[in-house]
Amino acid sequence: GAAVHAAVEAIVGGRSRAVDCQQLDMTGLDGKPLRRCSINTVMAGFGPDANAVAERRRWLGSMRYSVSIKTEILKLPWRKKLPCSLSVDGGSPQEMEDLFLFSCFVNKHTGVRHRLAPYAQLDDGLLDLAYTTRPLRSIATAAKVDEMIKGGGKHVHATSL
């Protein structure tokens, strides 16, 4: 489409922009060290789970994300625990019994309307993190958080979360 054509023209024309890049070191499913780099968003937990469901609903168009998030919220009371150890910037690992969501952002959005990191900038040298330190099993609370995120990122000001 037009966006791809414009991107190719920018590259061929020598117009570029430096952007932040994140490096994640983790343990792969095979137990071996795994390194990934990204210039967009990296997530674990609820976000990728909902996205996997949304990918199977492509026939819904762009509303597949909103529909899938809502259907996954309804499953929260029965969601399987996701234990993990999280270390940021080489700090001490923080053991978590159940990681609900981990997100590391270079940009403000994920999906179409979800502004999870409203203050993120592509080229400020910083990564914006959003993660939970406790499980979220309440359907009502999760629905409220989803509305705050879609409402421009108001969740970052909510002291109750």
RAHUZI-V792479 format. One record per residue. D_FIRST is the distance of its C-alpha to the first C-alpha in whole Angstrom. Layout:
D_FIRST, D_FIRST
This chain:
0, 4, 6, 6, 6, 9, 10, 11, 13, 15, 16, 17, 18, 20, 19, 20, 21, 24, 24, 26, 26, 28, 30, 32, 35, 36, 38, 36, 37, 39, 41, 40, 38, 34, 32, 29, 27, 24, 22, 21, 23, 26, 28, 31, 33, 31, 28, 27, 29, 27, 24, 25, 26, 23, 21, 23, 22, 19, 20, 21, 17, 17, 21, 21, 22, 25, 26, 27, 28, 31, 32, 32, 34, 36, 37, 38, 42, 42, 39, 40, 41, 39, 42, 41, 42, 40, 40, 38, 39, 42, 44, 46, 44, 44, 45, 44, 45, 42, 38, 36, 33, 33, 30, 29, 26, 25, 23, 24, 22, 21, 19, 18, 22, 24, 25, 27, 28, 28, 29, 27, 26, 24, 26, 30, 31, 32, 30, 31, 32, 33, 35, 38, 41, 43, 41, 40, 41, 42, 39, 40, 39, 36, 35, 36, 34, 31, 32, 32, 29, 27, 29, 28, 30, 33, 34, 35, 38, 40, 43, 43, 41
